[in-house]
C-alpha cells in the first residue's frame, strides 16, 4: 500500500513539474503582459481599406 502511495505521489509531482515547466520556462517575469492593457490598435497598412 505504501508503494502505491509513493508511486502516485511521484506521478503527481512529475505532472506538476511538467505543467510548471511548460508554462513558465523561458519567460523572464512569468506571465506575458496583457496586450489589451493600454495598447493602441495596430495601424492598417497603406492601401488597404475596410473589411472584405
C-alpha positions as CSV (number, residue, x, y, z in Angstrom):
1,X,0.0,0.0,0.0
2,X,2.8,2.4,0.8
3,X,4.4,1.6,-2.5
4,X,1.2,2.6,-4.4
5,X,1.0,5.9,-2.4
6,X,4.6,6.8,-3.2
7,X,4.2,6.0,-6.8
8,X,1.1,8.1,-7.1
9,X,2.8,10.9,-5.2
10,X,5.7,10.7,-7.6
11,X,3.4,10.8,-10.6
12,X,1.6,13.8,-9.3
13,X,4.8,15.7,-8.6
14,X,6.0,14.9,-12.1
15,X,2.8,16.2,-13.6
16,X,3.1,19.4,-11.6
17,X,6.7,19.8,-12.7
18,X,5.8,19.3,-16.4
19,X,2.9,21.8,-16.2
20,X,5.1,24.4,-14.4
21,X,7.9,24.0,-16.8
22,X,5.7,24.4,-19.9
23,X,4.0,27.5,-18.5
24,X,7.0,29.4,-17.2
25,X,10.2,28.3,-18.8
26,X,11.9,31.0,-20.8
27,X,9.8,33.9,-19.5
28,X,11.7,36.5,-17.5
29,X,8.8,37.5,-15.2
30,X,6.3,34.7,-15.5
31,X,3.2,35.6,-17.5
32,X,3.3,37.7,-20.6
33,X,1.8,41.2,-20.4
34,X,-1.8,41.7,-21.4
35,X,-1.7,43.1,-25.0
36,X,-5.1,44.9,-24.4
37,X,-3.8,46.9,-21.5
38,X,-3.1,50.4,-22.8
39,X,-2.1,49.3,-26.3
40,X,-3.4,51.1,-29.3
41,X,-4.9,49.0,-32.1
42,X,-2.4,48.2,-34.9
43,X,-2.5,50.7,-37.8
44,X,-3.8,49.4,-41.2
45,X,-1.2,49.0,-43.9
46,X,-1.3,51.7,-46.6
47,X,-3.7,50.9,-49.5
48,X,-5.9,48.6,-47.5
49,X,-9.5,49.8,-47.0
50,X,-12.2,48.3,-44.8
51,X,-13.2,44.6,-44.3
52,X,-13.7,42.4,-47.3
